[in-house]
Amino acid sequence: MANWQCVKQCGACCHLDPTDRPELADYLTPEELEMYLSMVGEDGWCINFDHITRECRIYAQRPRFCRVETETFQDMYGIEPEELNDFAIDCCRQQIEAVYGDRSLEMLRFDKAVGI
């Protein structure tokens, strides 16, 4: 069975371009939506994503919508705890494919890490 995990130095989820996510207002509070939009740089990437180290500059203080946690996903998306693993894997694979491509090094690293 595949087990979700964040693959360090990927950053696909840090590509925040709101045109790629038209449903943001459906699962973010008005305050979170404002924060989300304030984090989007001109290039569509989060302003807190360091492109050199490929890491988040505010990781410990990142907002809840940047966290893959049971309570967050249940509240934001209605995902039950037993569904989180598969849902998170699917989300990551979709985002990695959209940002880097389905045959990218990032996808290969993710698939290997989660056991696909």
N, C-alpha and C positions, 0 to 999 in steps of 0.2 A: 504494500500500500504506500502511496506517495504521501509524504508529510511536508506541509508547507513550511518554508523558512525564508527569511529575507536573505538575499544574496548580496553581500557587501560589494560596494563599488559598482553597482548596476545603475541605480538612479532613474530607471524608467518611470517610476511613480512620481518623480520630481518634475516631469514634463507636465505642467499644469494648464496648458492652453485651454481656456474655457470653451473655445469653439469645438473642441474634441469631447466636451462633457456638457451637452446642453441641458442635462437633467440635474445640475448642481443644486438648484433651488428646491428640488424635491426632497433632498436628504440633508441639506445643511440649514442650520438656523440662519436668520437674516444676519446676525453678527458673524457667524462662521463664513457665510458667503462673502461678506465684506472683507474679512481677513484673508480668505482664499484669494480673492481678486487682487488684494493689495500685495500678495506674494508673487504674482505672475510678472515676470520680467518681459521686456519687449520681445525677446526671442521665444516666449512661451514657457521657459524654464523657471522654476522657483528661484527667487532671488537669494535664497539661503543654500542653494545647491552649489558646491564648489566643483567646477568642471575639471579642475586639475586633480584633486584627490578623489573626486567622484563620491563625496560624502556630504551629508547635511551639516551645516554650520550650527544649527540649533537643535540637533537631534534630541537631547535630553529635555528640551523645552518645546518640542514640536507640538502643534495643535492636535486635537483628538482625531481630526479627519486624516491625519498622516499616520495614524497608528492602526496596526492590525491587532485588535484586541477583541475578545469575545463580547464584552459589554458594548463596545463602540459599534461593532457590526450588527449586533442585535438591535440597538437603538436606531442606527442610521438606515439600515437596509432591511431590517426584519429577518436577519439570518440567525437561525437557531444555532446554538453552540456546536451541535453535532454536524452541522452543515458548513461550518466556518473553514475547515481545512480545504475541502474541495472548491468552495467559493473563492477563497484566497488564491489558490493555485490557478484557477481559471482567470481571475482578474489580473494576476501578474502576467500570465502568458499572453493575454490580450494586449496589455499595455506594453510589454516588451516587444511583441510583434509590431505594434503600431509605431513605436519609437525607433527600434533598431532593426526590425525585420525578423521573419520566422526562422532564419538560418544564421542569425547573428551569434557572436561569441557569448553575448549576454543570455540569449535563449538556451544555448548549449550548457552554459554554466548553471542556469536556473534548473533546467530539466535534470541535470546530473545531481544537483544539491537536493532536490525534492524526491528524487528516485523515480523519475519518469523514463 
